[in-house]
Amino acid sequence: MRIVRIKEFYIPAFVLAFIFCGAIVGENVSISLVVSALGSQVLSKLYLVNGILLCGLPILFFQKIDRIDRGKLLSRQLLVISGVLLLLLVGMMIVTHYNHPLKNYVLLLLYPFSYLTKTILFLTFWTLANDIFPTGEAKKVFPLIAAWGMAGGLSGACIARIIVNVFTIESVVVLWTVSFLVAWYFAEKIRIRFQDRLRFREDLPVKNSDILSDANDVITIRIVRLIAILYFVVFVGIFSIDFLFWNISHKVFTTSETLVSFQFGFYLFHALAAIAGLWFALPPLIRKFGFTRLFYCLPVTLLAGAIVLFPFVLGGTLQILFTTFVIIQFLRYVIFENTFSPIYQMFFAAIEMEKRGRAKTLLEGIVKPAAIISSGVLLIILGNNAILILILLSICSIISISIIFFLRKTYSRTLIPEVMTTIEPTQIIATVSHYESRKLEQLIREYSNADEPDMRIFAVRLLANGDSISALERMIRMFTKEGDARVKEAIARSLHQFFWIQTREFIEKLLEDPNPRIRANALLSLNKMNCGWKRNLKDNVHNLLFDKHLRVQVEAARFLWNYGDQSDIDSVMIFHKSLTGSQWVDRRAAGVYLAGELKVEGWEEYLINMLSTQSQQVFKKTVEVIMQSSINELQIDCLRKIDLLAKEYVEIAGVIIEKNGHKLWDVLITFLPECKNRKLIFEIIRCLRIFTDSIRAEGRNVKISDFISSIIYAWVHKELEVVYRECFVRMNIGVDTACNTLCSMLDMALREKHLRLCLWAVNAMVLLDKKDMFIWRYTDIDIREQQQRLDLIEILESTSNDKIGELILPLLKNESWAILGKSGRNEYHFESSAGNEHLELFLRSDDDWAVLCTMRTMVYYNEVFERNISKELLVMHKKNANKHIATAARDLIDKSTNEDRLRSDAFILLEKVLFFKKTQLFKNVSAEKLMKLAEISQYAVFEKDTTVSVQGEVSEHLYLVKNGSLRVIKSYGDIKTEISEIKVGETYGEIGLFTQSPRSASAVTSDSCEVFIIKRGAFKKLLLEVPEIAYNMLETMSERLRKNADDIIELHRRVDD
């Protein structure tokens, strides 16, 4: 499979190729001519000149590079440099024609000019490339773009070699100029092709600052400081080894012709090796080790080279020394081009785009000149003493290795989202309530008179937190004039902090209100109060024990249990028994709640027994009551009971545990060693992970004992073994094209399952982290999002040295089944017989979606009756609690042909889910959750030119196009305008699902069209269960709004033109 679409990187690749071509032509030919004419000693002086020239970069770029279109900047640079080259060409032709002594000075000018222009163009190009490609794409395309650049440089060197041998030196300058002009042409193409990714920064305020303040703006960033130090040290080492290499080469090749020939051959071979490495070796190395680890290769190579050269410099012959040096220098060039130059650019993804250009200018215009000047000074001081130069090289290499260690840690931390202090809603109310009286009064007045009921409810909560007589009187006035029932209910629920006699009168009034919710909330406030006069309301409340509304009855029972006489208590007991013995689920759930409040004799045992109920509503209420109690033993007994239940009940318990917060931390930690239910362990680990955020927000450290850590680690390792066994079996089924096609549904199910396991394993890693490396919040990284998963991969590659991180990385990278299967075999030592389990292994899975996809795959493989184990498992699945799996199993056994089996209702539903997974709206929703959506969706076919929905009608349906397309037509009187087209996989009508407003346009089929129709009521209910759908809908609607805005801007532009 192609790594990226060719259109995404070929234009930038061509730009770099021709820039590289011109730069290599200019630099290598000019340096050869200079060394041949004036000797290698002049190089140290030219290094100083180069450094001085590069110091001018900040003056040119700091004020503008982050505030202009960098595509336009690159185009202008190429045009200006081409013009200067033409002027140099004219000057060279004149001095050559007249044999003027200025010829040597022109040669001296060529090399600094070539070096300066190369640096400027590379700086601008790679900054532009960072703008175009985010980190995930950069890891794929940067090596390929760099390979194209090297290929361009190699082509330029070959062409220049031919031109120099056949024509004059002026011809080389012509080639140089032509290369840059072609690069300019493709740079203009970049501006057109990537105009949606390029950001104009002219809107940033221009500060009255000098170069030092601009430099300080970026040097305060830690990663920039580390890159700057590394950049300086590495280039001092490179310039040192290059100087020594050229010095020895000049001794071996005494004539300019032989030196130029050697230089060309050397460049030819190392360029070919570098291109091959960039294209074939670097991408898989990045996937396997992470690009930050590869950064070590260059300094390690330099250090090893220095160590190897020492004995030959001390006692070897010139020829042996030169041969060894050629090999080392060859490796240095190849490794530099493969593991330093392109990878170094990737680090800039961690720097804000608004500072990225200045950061690179700082390196190229300040740090690099400093390295050049320092190298020149050091080499002048050291002279031709090879031993001292090698010592300098060794020191630079050791320092570089140390810096890279800290750079990798810093880079990984920049990828970790910053932990922001979060404030709970109750804290917001408390904070606002402490505002000064005038400011608080202004807020309350504004909110209480707002049109939105939610704002008025917020005003009620502010007043309730004030607990003053004036606040109570204001709430009473609000209740009197309020027309919205929700606001009235909020007022009735917020009276527990007011103890004045006016409160009693108001509550007596509320207890007679016709709205049962208001009566129940008033009783709730009364039960929470701690005052003496509420006992006098016993008679009022006694009558409410026989209210028609269940919640009113329950709250009345709570009150009478605490403040009634013996007859009232007896009545409450009779009422409670009627609830617990009722056949109605809601009454039994109310009985559970009341048992937790009354705490009658044996209430703990009763609650534990109720955990065995078949009703999920009663089970949920039971777990809520137990988890809200403060009795740890009861909570642990509850977990022991849940440990024996099915996963549907465990999921409900997990949600309740999460809502109760980190007060359950000690209970979960205590129970974890004895937990056996796999799903419950998942939920416990997830909740503990979420609780760490709350604990850290309070300024406390998360502490887990070594014993608990070992248990968590063992469970993770065991689960990963199951995953890798599945990968091993899947590898043995076959990884060729035919097998991948047959197993495509199973593969999707397995990938989704493994990704969920990776999320759980990452949660465990956060709990096991004792170095505070993984300090992001639970909601900060969603590994279902590709970019966030790529960020997590880089974090783990840079920081994780434990076994869990190593095992989940291949799964996160979505490696092939062959790679995953081999990794699992090497890690867990699977026997070859384990691969013979075939599809029955997946039939045993506890993942319903994977089981269903396996059954579908069995039909493709004709394995329904060929393997006895498979048949036995299908018979077992006929009694599966999941109705779709049971249906599929019955159809596979009872039906005789594959055609009939494929028409199973379960497989038709499966096809729906597979289609939904491919759409933008549902791409991140798990397949198991999409099964619910598939159940409520209806399939329909419309003929060509059929009006599916009419402008002006109330929106009640969401349409998802399966085949064909819909034209969205807006009518203005008799004028009809087609405003958009809804294609396969796109939706129509999602905004109306929320607003129920009339359709703003009609939808008409372009041809025969197949759609899935989802009704508003069922869809809104599903949104509450699957919030990921709502998030994806926001993304879809935001994209449409952005597109509409772009269309409006384009329309205005055309009108203005």
DOLUM-88034 format. One line per 10 residues: number of its first residue (from 1); for each residue x, y, z of C-alpha. Coordinates in steps of 0.25 Angstrom, whole numbers, plus 5000, padded with zeros to 4 digits. Each point is the difference from the previous one (the first is absolute). Layout:
N
NUM	X/Y/Z  ... .
This chain:
1057
1	5000/5000/5000  5005/5014/4996  5005/5007/5013  4993/5013/4996  4993/5005/4987  5010/5005/4990  4994/5014/4999  5002/5002/5015  5015/5000/4999  5005/5000/4985 .
11	5000/5015/4999  5008/5003/5012  5009/4989/4996  5003/5006/4987  5002/5014/5006  5011/4994/5009  5006/4991/4989  5003/5013/4991  5004/5008/5012  5010/4989/5004 .
21	5004/4998/4986  5004/5015/4999  5006/5000/5014  5009/4988/4997  5004/5005/4987  5004/5014/5006  5006/4995/5013  5008/4987/4996  5005/5006/4987  5004/5013/5006 .
31	5007/4994/5012  5008/4990/4991  5004/5012/4991  5004/5008/5013  5008/4989/5006  5007/4997/4986  5004/5014/4998  5003/5005/5014  5002/4987/5008  4992/4994/5012 .
41	5006/5010/5010  4990/5010/4995  4988/4992/5004  5002/5004/5015  5000/5015/4996  4987/4998/4991  4993/4993/5012  5002/5013/5007  4994/5008/4988  4989/4991/5000 .
51	4997/5002/5014  5000/5015/4999  4991/4999/4988  4990/4991/5007  4999/5010/5012  4992/5009/4990  4989/4990/5000  4993/5005/5013  5000/5014/4994  4993/4995/4988 .
61	4990/4990/5005  4997/5003/5015  4989/5010/4998  4993/4994/4988  5002/4985/4999  4988/4996/5010  4991/5011/4995  5000/4997/4985  4996/4989/4990  5013/4992/5000 .
71	4996/4994/4987  5001/5014/4994  5013/5003/5007  5006/4987/4994  4996/5005/4986  5006/5014/5002  5013/4994/5005  5002/4991/4988  4997/5011/4991  5010/5010/5007 .
81	5011/4990/5001  4998/4996/4985  5002/5015/4997  5013/5001/5008  5005/4988/4993  4998/5006/4987  5008/5012/5004  5011/4991/5005  5000/4993/4987  5002/5013/4992 .
91	5011/5004/5010  5007/4986/4998  4999/5001/4985  5006/5014/5000  5012/4997/5009  5002/4987/4992  5000/5007/4987  5010/5010/5004  5008/4990/5009  4999/5010/5011 .
101	5007/4997/5014  4986/5002/5006  4997/4986/4996  5005/4993/5013  4991/5010/5008  4988/4996/4992  5003/4986/5003  5001/5003/5015  4987/5007/4999  4993/4988/4994 .
111	5002/4991/5012  4994/5009/5011  4989/5004/4991  4996/4986/4997  5001/4996/5014  4991/5012/5004  4989/4998/4990  5000/4985/5003  4998/5003/5015  4989/5011/4997 .
121	4992/4991/4990  5001/4987/5009  4995/5009/5012  4988/5005/4993  4997/4987/4993  5000/4991/5012  4992/5011/5008  4990/4999/4989  5000/4985/5000  4997/5000/5015 .
131	4988/5010/4997  4995/4990/4989  5002/4987/5007  4996/4997/5015  5008/4991/5008  4993/4987/4996  5002/5003/4985  5014/5006/5002  5005/4986/5005  4996/4994/4987 .
141	5003/5010/4990  5012/5007/5005  5009/4989/4997  4994/4999/4986  5001/5015/4998  5015/4999/5005  5002/4988/4990  4995/5009/4988  5009/5011/5005  5012/4991/5000 .
151	4997/4995/4987  4999/5014/4995  5014/5003/5006  5006/4987/4994  4994/5004/4986  5006/5014/5001  5013/4994/5004  5000/4991/4988  4996/5011/4990  5010/5010/5006 .
161	5011/4989/4998  4997/4999/4986  4998/5015/4997  5014/5003/5007  5007/4989/4992  4994/5005/4987  4996/5014/5002  5005/5012/5008  4998/5003/5014  4989/5010/4996 .
171	4992/4989/4995  4999/4995/5015  4994/5013/5004  4990/4999/4989  4996/4986/5005  4999/5006/5014  4991/5011/4996  4991/4991/4992  4998/4991/5012  4996/5011/5009 .
181	4990/5005/4989  4994/4987/4999  4999/4999/5015  4993/5013/4999  4989/4995/4991  4997/4988/5009  5000/5010/5012  4989/5007/4994  4993/4987/4998  5001/4997/5015 .
191	4993/5013/5003  4988/4996/4991  5000/4985/5004  5001/5003/5015  4993/5013/5002  4990/4994/5010  5012/4996/5009  5008/5012/4999  4997/5011/5010  5002/5015/4998 .
201	5006/5006/5012  4999/5015/4996  4989/5001/5010  5009/4999/5012  5004/5013/5007  5013/5005/4996  5008/5003/5012  5011/5011/5001  5011/4990/5004  5014/4998/4996 .
211	5007/4987/4996  5004/4997/5014  4985/5001/5005  4995/4991/4989  5011/4990/5003  4996/5000/5014  4986/4997/4996  5004/4986/4995  5012/4997/5008  4992/5000/5013 .
221	4994/4987/4994  5007/4988/5006  5000/4992/4988  5006/5011/4991  5011/5002/5010  5004/4985/5000  4999/5000/4985  5009/5012/4999  5010/4994/5009  5000/4987/4992 .
231	5000/5007/4987  5013/5008/5004  5007/4988/5006  4997/4991/4988  5004/5010/4989  5013/5003/5008  5003/4985/4999  4996/4999/4985  5008/5012/4996  5012/4994/5008 .
241	4999/4986/4993  4998/5006/4987  5012/5009/5001  5008/4989/5004  4995/4991/4988  5002/5011/4990  5014/5002/5005  5004/4986/4999  4993/4999/4986  5008/5011/4995 .
251	5013/4993/5004  4996/4988/4993  4995/5007/4987  5010/5010/4997  4993/5005/4987  4987/5008/4999  4995/4990/4989  5002/4987/5009  4994/5008/5012  4988/5004/4992 .
261	4998/4985/4995  5002/4995/5014  4990/5010/5005  4990/4996/4990  5001/4985/5001  4999/5001/5015  4988/5009/4999  4994/4991/4990  5001/4987/5009  4995/5007/5013 .
271	4989/5007/4993  4995/4987/4994  5001/4993/5014  4993/5011/5006  4988/5000/4990  4999/4985/5002  5000/5002/5015  4990/5011/5000  4990/4993/4991  5001/4986/5005 .
281	5007/4999/5014  4996/5013/5007  4984/4998/5000  5000/4986/5006  5011/5004/5010  4991/5012/5004  4988/4991/5002  5008/4989/5008  5009/5009/5009  4994/5014/4999 .
291	5007/5012/4994  5005/5005/5013  5009/4988/5002  5006/5001/4987  5006/5013/5003  5011/4993/5008  5006/4994/4987  5008/5012/4996  5007/5004/5013  5003/4985/5002 .
301	5006/4998/4986  5008/5013/5002  5005/4994/5014  5003/4987/4994  5007/5006/4988  5009/5008/5009  5004/4988/5008  5003/4992/4988  5009/5011/4994  5008/5002/5012 .
311	5010/4988/4998  5001/5003/4985  5003/5015/5002  5011/4996/5010  5007/4989/4993  4993/4996/4987  5004/5003/4985  4994/5011/4993  4993/4990/4990  4994/4992/5012 .
321	4996/5013/5007  4993/5005/4988  4993/4987/4996  4995/4999/5015  4996/5015/4999  4992/4998/4987  4992/4989/5006  4997/5008/5013  4997/5012/4992  4991/4992/4991 .
331	4992/4995/5012  4999/5014/5006  4994/5006/4987  4990/4989/4999  4996/5000/5014  4999/5015/5001  4991/5000/4988  4991/4989/5005  4999/5002/5015  5004/5014/5003 .
341	4996/5010/4989  4985/4995/4997  4998/4996/5015  5005/5013/5005  4989/5007/4993  4989/4991/5006  5003/5006/5014  4995/5013/4996  4986/4994/5000  5001/5002/5015 .
351	5002/5015/4998  4988/5010/4998  4998/5003/4985  5001/5015/5004  5014/4998/5006  5005/4989/4991  5006/5009/4989  5008/5009/5010  5004/4987/5007  5006/4995/4987 .
361	5006/5013/4997  5007/5001/5014  5006/4987/4997  5005/5003/4986  5003/5015/5002  5006/5000/5014  5003/4986/5005  5006/4994/4987  5008/5013/4997  5005/4998/5014 .
371	5004/4986/4997  5007/5004/4987  5008/5011/5007  5003/4992/5012  5005/4988/4990  5008/5010/4992  5007/5006/5012  5002/4986/5006  5006/4994/4987  5009/5012/4999 .
381	5005/4998/5014  5001/4985/4998  5007/5001/4987  5002/4987/4993  5001/4992/5013  4991/4988/4997  5001/4995/5014  4994/5013/5006  4990/5000/4990  4995/4986/5003 .
391	5000/5003/5015  4991/5012/4996  4991/4991/4992  4999/4990/5011  4996/5011/5010  4989/5005/4991  4995/4986/4998  4999/4997/5015  4993/5013/5003  4990/4998/4988 .
401	4996/4987/5005  4997/5006/5014  4992/5011/4994  4992/4990/4991  4996/4993/5013  4994/5013/5006  4994/5004/4987  4992/4987/4998  4994/5002/5014  4997/5014/4998 .
411	4994/4997/4986  4991/4989/5006  4995/5010/5011  4996/5010/4989  4991/4989/4994  4993/4998/5014  4988/5009/5001  5002/5011/5011  4992/4996/5012  4991/5011/5002 .
421	4993/5003/5014  4986/4996/4999  4988/5006/5008  4988/4992/5004  4986/5006/4998  4999/5001/5015  5013/5007/5001  4996/5010/4990  4987/5003/5008  5008/5001/5013 .
431	5010/5009/4993  4990/5010/4994  4992/5000/5013  5012/5006/5007  5001/5012/4990  4997/5014/5007  4986/5003/5002  4998/5010/4989  5007/4991/4989  4992/4988/5005 .
441	4987/5008/5000  5002/5004/4986  5002/4986/4996  4988/4995/5007  4991/5011/4994  5006/4997/4986  4998/4985/5001  4986/5000/5006  4995/5009/4989  5006/4992/4989 .
451	4991/4993/4989  5007/4987/5001  4995/4991/5012  5014/4994/5002  5005/5014/5003  4988/5003/5010  5003/4986/5007  5015/5005/5001  4995/5012/5007  4992/4991/5010 .
461	5012/4993/5003  5008/5013/5003  4988/5004/5009  5000/4987/5007  5015/5001/5003  4998/5013/5007  4991/4995/5011  4994/5013/5004  4986/5005/5003  5001/5009/4988 .
471	5004/4989/4991  4988/4991/5005  4991/5012/4997  5005/5002/4986  4999/4985/4997  4985/5000/5005  4997/5012/4991  5007/4993/4988  4991/4987/5003  4988/5009/5000 .
481	5002/5006/4987  5008/4989/4993  4993/4992/4989  5010/4989/4997  4998/4988/5008  5015/4996/5000  5003/5013/5007  4989/4998/5010  5005/4986/5003  5014/5006/5002 .
491	4995/5010/5010  4993/4989/5008  5013/4991/5000  5009/5012/5005  4993/5003/5013  5008/4992/5010  5009/5011/5004  4989/5009/5005  4995/4998/5014  4991/5013/5002 .
501	4985/4999/5003  4998/5006/4986  5006/4987/4994  4989/4991/5008  4989/5008/4994  5006/4999/4986  5002/4985/5001  4986/4998/5005  4995/5007/4988  5009/4991/4991 .
511	4995/4987/5007  4987/5004/4994  5005/5003/4986  4993/4992/4989  5013/4997/4994  5005/4987/5006  5015/5003/4997  4999/5013/5008  4993/4993/5012  5011/4989/4999 .
521	5011/5010/4999  4994/5008/5012  5001/4988/5008  5014/4997/4996  5004/5014/5005  4992/4997/5013  5007/4987/5002  5014/5007/4999  4997/5011/5009  5005/5000/5014 .
531	4990/5009/5008  4990/4997/5011  4987/5006/4994  4999/4990/4989  4995/4989/5010  4987/5009/5000  4997/4996/4985  4998/4985/5004  4985/5001/4997  5002/5007/4987 .
541	5011/4989/4996  4992/4988/5005  4989/5003/4989  5011/5000/4989  5004/4985/5004  4987/4997/4992  5003/5009/4988  4998/4995/4986  5014/5003/4997  5011/4990/5004 .
551	5011/5009/5002  4991/5009/5009  4997/4987/5008  5014/4997/5002  5005/5013/5005  4988/5001/5009  5004/4986/5006  5014/5005/5002  4994/5012/5008  4990/4992/5008 .
561	5011/4989/5004  5008/5011/5007  4990/5009/5005  4987/4992/5001  4994/4992/5012  4999/4985/5001  4988/4999/4991  5007/5008/4989  5012/4991/5001  4991/4988/4999 .
571	4993/5006/4988  5014/5003/4994  5004/4985/5002  4987/4995/4993  5003/5010/4989  5014/4995/4998  4996/4985/5000  4990/5004/4989  5011/5006/4992  5010/4988/5002 .
581	4989/4990/4997  4994/5007/4988  5000/4994/4986  5003/5014/4994  5015/5003/4997  4999/5015/5004  4993/4997/5013  5011/4989/5004  5011/5010/4996  4993/5010/5009 .
591	5000/4990/5011  5015/4998/4998  5002/5015/5002  4991/5001/5012  5008/4988/5006  5013/5008/4999  4993/5012/5007  4993/4993/5011  5011/4990/5003  4990/4990/5006 .
601	5005/4987/5006  5006/4991/4990  5001/5011/4989  5014/4997/4996  4997/4986/4998  4987/5004/4992  5008/5009/4991  5011/4989/4997  4989/4990/4997  4993/5010/4990 .
611	5013/5000/4992  4995/4987/4994  4988/5006/4994  4997/4999/4985  4996/5014/4999  5011/5010/4996  4992/5011/5006  4999/4994/5014  5015/4995/4999  5004/5015/4996 .
621	4993/5006/5012  5005/4989/5009  5015/5003/4996  4997/5015/5001  4995/4999/5015  5012/4991/5004  5011/5008/4994  4994/5013/5006  5000/4994/5013  5013/5001/5009 .
631	5001/4986/5004  5012/4994/4993  4997/4986/5004  4987/5001/4993  5006/5006/4988  5010/4989/4999  4989/4989/5001  4993/5007/4989  5012/4999/4991  5001/4985/5004 .
641	4986/4998/4995  5002/5008/4987  5013/4992/4998  4990/4988/4997  4991/5007/4990  5000/5002/4985  5007/5012/4993  4987/5008/4998  4998/5001/5015  5015/5003/5002 .
651	4999/5011/4990  4989/5006/5008  5008/4999/5013  5012/5006/4993  4992/5013/4997  4995/5001/5014  5014/4998/5006  5005/5011/4991  4989/5010/5004  5003/4998/5015 .
661	5014/5005/4998  5013/4997/5007  4994/4998/5013  4999/4985/4996  5015/5000/4997  5004/4992/5012  4988/4990/4998  5004/4997/4986  5015/4998/5004  4996/4991/5011 .
671	4991/4991/4991  5009/5000/4988  5009/4988/5004  4988/4991/5002  4992/5004/4987  4999/4989/4990  4990/5006/4990  5008/5005/4988  4990/5011/4996  4999/5005/5015 .
681	5015/5001/5000  4999/5009/4988  4990/5009/5006  5008/5001/5013  5013/5003/4993  4992/5011/4992  4994/5006/5012  5013/5000/5008  5006/5007/4988  4989/5011/4999 .
691	5001/5002/5015  5015/5003/4999  4996/5013/4993  4991/5004/5012  5011/4996/5010  5011/5008/4992  4990/5012/4999  5000/5001/5015  5015/5000/5001  5002/4986/5005 .
701	5009/4989/4994  4994/4987/4995  5006/4989/5008  4999/4985/4997  5007/4989/5007  5010/4991/4993  4991/4989/5003  4988/5006/4993  5009/5005/4989  5005/4985/4998 .
711	4985/4996/4999  4997/5010/4989  5012/4997/4992  4998/4985/5000  4985/5002/4996  5005/5010/4988  5010/4990/4996  4990/4989/5000  4990/5008/4992  5011/5003/4990 .
721	5003/4985/4999  4986/4998/4996  5001/5011/4989  5013/4995/4994  4994/4986/5000  4989/5005/4991  5010/5007/4992  5008/4987/4999  4988/4992/4996  4996/5010/4990 .
731	5014/5000/4994  4999/4985/4998  4986/5001/4993  5008/5008/4989  5005/5013/4997  4999/5000/4985  4990/5009/4992  4990/4989/4999  5000/4997/5015  4999/5015/5003 .
741	4988/5002/4991  4993/4988/5007  5003/5004/5014  4998/5015/4998  4988/5001/5009  5007/4991/5011  5013/5009/4998  4992/5013/5003  4993/4994/5012  5014/4995/5006 .
751	5006/5013/4997  4989/5007/5008  5001/4990/5011  5015/5002/5001  4999/5015/5000  4991/4999/5012  5010/4991/5007  5011/5010/4997  4992/5011/5006  4998/4992/5013 .
761	5015/4997/5000  5003/5014/4999  4991/5003/5012  5008/4989/5007  5013/5007/4996  4996/5013/5006  4997/4993/5013  5013/4993/5000  5008/5013/4997  5008/5004/5011 .
771	5008/5011/4993  4988/5008/4997  5003/4999/4985  4986/4997/4996  4992/5012/5007  4990/5003/4989  4985/4999/5004  4992/4988/4996  4992/5009/4990  5012/5006/4994 .
781	5004/4989/4990  4991/4992/4992  5007/4989/4993  4988/4998/4991  5004/5013/4993  5012/4998/4991  5008/5012/5003  4999/4998/5015  5004/4985/4999  5012/5005/4992 .
791	5003/5009/5011  4999/4989/5010  5009/4991/4992  5011/5011/5000  4998/5002/5015  5002/4985/5003  5011/4999/4990  5008/5011/5007  4996/4997/5015  4996/4985/5001 .
801	5011/4990/5003  4991/4990/5006  4994/4987/4994  4985/5005/5000  5004/5012/4991  5008/4991/4991  4989/4991/4998  4989/5010/4997  5008/5008/4991  4999/4990/4988 .
811	4985/5000/5003  4998/5015/5000  5008/5001/4987  4991/4990/4993  5011/4991/4996  4997/4988/4990  4995/4987/5006  5013/4994/4996  5008/5010/5008  4991/4999/5012 .
821	4999/4984/4999  5015/4999/5000  5002/5010/5011  4990/4992/5009  5007/4987/4997  5013/5006/5004  4995/5006/5012  4990/4989/5005  5007/4988/4994  4987/4995/4993 .
831	5001/4986/4996  4998/4997/4985  4987/4992/5003  4994/5013/5006  4998/5005/4985  4991/4988/4997  4989/5005/5008  4995/5008/4988  4987/5008/5001  4995/4992/5012 .
841	5009/5009/5009  4992/5012/4996  4987/4993/5003  5004/4998/5014  5003/5015/5001  4992/5008/5011  4998/5011/4989  4987/4999/4994  5003/5008/4988  5013/4991/4997 .
851	4991/4988/5002  4990/5005/4990  5011/5004/4990  5006/4986/5001  4987/4993/4997  4999/5008/4987  5014/4997/4997  4997/4985/5002  4990/5000/4989  5011/5006/4990 .
861	5009/4989/5005  4990/4989/4999  5003/4995/5014  4987/4999/5006  5000/4985/5001  5014/4997/4996  5006/5001/5014  4993/4993/5011  5005/5010/5010  4993/5011/4992 .
871	4987/4993/5000  5000/4998/5015  5003/5015/5002  4989/5003/4991  4990/4991/5007  5004/5007/5013  4998/5014/4994  4986/4997/4996  4997/5003/5015  5008/5012/5000 .
881	4994/5012/5008  5003/5009/4988  4988/4998/4991  5008/5003/4987  5011/4989/5003  4989/4990/5004  4993/5003/4987  5013/4999/4991  5003/4987/5007  4986/4994/4997 .
891	5001/5004/4986  5014/4995/4998  4995/4986/5005  4986/4999/4995  5002/5006/4986  5006/4991/4989  5007/5010/4990  5009/5011/5002  4991/5010/4993  4989/4997/5010 .
901	5009/5001/5011  5005/5014/4995  4986/5005/5000  4999/4998/5015  4994/5012/5007  5012/5001/5009  5009/5001/4988  4991/5011/4993  5002/5008/5013  5015/4997/5000 .
911	5000/5006/4985  4994/5012/5006  5010/5002/5011  5011/4998/4990  4995/5011/4991  4998/5009/5012  5014/4998/5005  5005/5006/4986  4992/5013/5002  5006/5013/5006 .
921	4989/5001/5010  5002/4986/5006  5014/4997/4997  5005/5001/5015  4988/4992/5006  5002/4986/5004  4993/4989/4991  4992/4995/5012  4994/5013/5003  4997/5002/4985 .
931	4992/4987/5001  4989/5008/5007  5000/5011/4989  4999/4989/4990  4988/4995/5007  4992/5013/5000  5004/5004/4986  4991/4997/4988  5005/4996/4986  4993/5007/4988 .
941	5001/5002/4985  4996/5012/4992  4999/5001/4985  5007/5011/4992  4995/5014/5003  4992/4996/5012  4998/5011/5010  5005/4994/5013  4997/5012/5009  4993/5013/4997 .
951	5004/5014/5004  4992/5005/5011  4996/4987/5006  5004/4997/5015  5012/4992/5001  4998/4986/5006  5010/4991/4993  5015/4999/4997  5003/4994/4987  5013/4993/4997 .
961	5003/4997/4985  5005/4986/4997  5000/5000/4985  4997/5012/4990  4999/5014/5005  4991/5011/5004  4999/5014/4994  4997/5011/5011  4991/5010/4993  4996/5014/5006 .
971	4988/5006/4994  4998/5016/5000  4986/5001/4994  5001/4994/4986  5015/5000/5000  5007/4987/5004  5015/4999/5003  5008/4988/5003  5008/5003/5012  5007/4987/5003 .
981	5001/4985/4997  4999/4989/5010  5009/4988/4996  5001/4986/5005  5004/4999/5015  4995/5015/5002  4988/5004/5008  4988/5010/4998  4991/5006/5011  5009/4999/5012 .
991	4997/5014/5004  4985/4999/5000  5001/4988/5010  5004/5009/5011  4992/5013/4996  4988/4993/4994  5000/5013/4991  4994/4999/4986  5009/4995/4989  5008/5012/4994 .
1001	5001/4992/4987  4994/4988/4992  5008/4987/4997  4998/4994/4987  5006/4987/4995  5010/5002/4988  4998/4985/4996  4995/4988/5006  5004/5002/5015  5001/4990/5012 .
1011	4999/5007/5013  4999/4996/5015  4990/5008/5008  5001/5003/5015  4988/5006/5007  5003/5011/5009  4994/4994/5013  5008/4987/5000  5013/5008/4995  4999/5010/5012 .
1021	4999/4988/5010  5012/4994/4993  5008/5012/5001  4999/5000/5016  5006/4986/5000  5010/5002/4989  5006/5015/5001  5011/4997/4990  4989/5002/4989  4997/5014/5005 .
1031	5014/5003/5000  5002/4995/4985  4987/5008/4997  5006/5013/5005  5013/4997/4991  4991/4998/4988  4992/5012/5002  5012/5009/5003  5006/4995/4987  4988/5004/4993 .
1041	4999/5013/5006  5015/5003/4997  4997/4995/4985  4988/5010/4999  5009/5011/5006  5010/4997/4989  4990/5000/4989  4994/5014/5005  5014/5006/5000  5003/4994/4986 .
1051	4987/5006/4996  5003/5014/5005  5013/4999/4994  4994/4997/4986  4990/5011/5002  5011/5010/5004  5008/4996/4987 .
